[in-house]
């Protein structure tokens, strides 16, 4: 492989794009973002293998690409909203149980600035009727500040794992070049 850096950049761009697109698609369509994101993230795996010229380093790169993209589609947008979202005072007017068998989900009718909208919350907890703070970044789906529970360890751990893999790949390549000299 002549230039594995291009594959690494394509794979990383796919992971980042999965975060952005995952926050824009309607609830229930995350799989439509996840599948192409994971397939394109496999370019990162091939790029790491080409950069290091070692097949065994592709195994942890595969794990990072698959799990990282999957986690970032769900937790990435919520992490962005927690860090950069604009808080807005809204009123919860109605709560409906969506009746999913495998995962509990509640749809909340919310009025923010005179505009009605729906916010879906997964899990057992639901927001009470009345005032609530909503975090928003247009065009992403808004979330309740009190129910914005994302996995900080996964969101922070993914860039650490990517940097570690890149350092390892460069070190292995340097070691092989030094042996040949």
Secondary structure as GFF3:
##gff-version 3
##sequence-region A 1 181
A	DSSP	alpha_helix	4	22	.	.	.	ID=ss1
A	DSSP	alpha_helix	30	52	.	.	.	ID=ss2
A	DSSP	alpha_helix	57	71	.	.	.	ID=ss3
A	DSSP	pi_helix	72	76	.	.	.	ID=ss4
A	DSSP	alpha_helix	77	84	.	.	.	ID=ss5
A	DSSP	beta_strand	86	97	.	.	.	ID=ss6
A	DSSP	beta_strand	105	112	.	.	.	ID=ss7
A	DSSP	beta_strand	115	122	.	.	.	ID=ss8
A	DSSP	beta_strand	130	136	.	.	.	ID=ss9
A	DSSP	beta_strand	143	144	.	.	.	ID=ss10
A	DSSP	three_ten_helix	145	147	.	.	.	ID=ss11
A	DSSP	alpha_helix	152	180	.	.	.	ID=ss12
###
